[in-house]
Amino acid sequence: MPYTVLIRVGSKITRSRHDALDDAIDALEVELTTLGPAGRRETQKALTREYAPDAQVAARGELRGPTRINPRIRAGADIRGDGSIEVYRGKVVRRPIELGHRERPFDGLRRELAS
């Protein structure tokens, strides 16, 4: 059963399907880490409030699968406006995944989804 990877950058959405969970996480990592300058944001003002780059989501990658009707896995990663990466579980309510000492974000995502 395939896993689906969705990448959202602004209004552009790309989808890909992968047979294995590790392949889907690898695709998610490659797509998000190769954004480069497209993932950077400046401080934005909205009404009377300012949003620092680390408070903005520049791109979002979602991982779904393996079934469409009742997906067991809902997880992903956000690229923040300062270039940092935050991995999470959930769809509507995103719960950040705690990373271990010197653990890379996508390694933490693999660990969390393997359990």
JONORPE-V775770 format. One record per residue. N is the residue number from 1. D_CENTER is the distance of its C-alpha to the mean C-alpha in Angstrom with 2 decimals. Layout:
BEGIN
n;d_center
N;D_CENTER
N;D_CENTER
END
This chain:
BEGIN
n;d_center
1;21.15
2;18.16
3;14.46
4;12.61
5;9.48
6;8.90
7;7.87
8;9.11
9;10.93
10;13.74
11;15.62
12;14.78
13;12.96
14;13.05
15;13.17
16;14.12
17;15.66
18;16.15
19;18.88
20;17.57
21;14.58
22;14.72
23;14.86
24;11.77
25;9.76
26;11.80
27;11.06
28;7.26
29;8.32
30;11.15
31;9.79
32;7.47
33;10.25
34;12.96
35;12.39
36;14.99
37;16.93
38;15.01
39;12.30
40;15.17
41;16.65
42;20.03
43;21.19
44;21.47
45;24.29
46;24.40
47;27.84
48;28.84
49;25.55
50;23.66
51;19.92
52;19.22
53;16.48
54;14.60
55;14.76
56;13.20
57;9.77
58;10.41
59;7.53
60;4.67
61;3.56
62;5.41
63;7.79
64;11.31
65;14.65
66;17.22
67;19.33
68;18.98
69;21.46
70;20.26
71;16.80
72;16.76
73;13.10
74;10.57
75;7.38
76;3.64
77;1.68
78;4.01
79;6.77
80;9.87
81;13.15
82;14.71
83;12.40
84;11.04
85;7.68
86;7.01
87;5.81
88;7.26
89;9.49
90;10.98
91;10.94
92;13.56
93;13.70
94;10.52
95;11.94
96;10.60
97;11.32
98;14.31
99;14.56
100;18.01
101;20.20
102;18.96
103;16.13
104;13.25
105;9.69
106;9.17
107;12.74
108;12.15
109;9.64
110;12.48
111;15.07
112;13.82
113;13.57
114;16.87
115;18.70
END
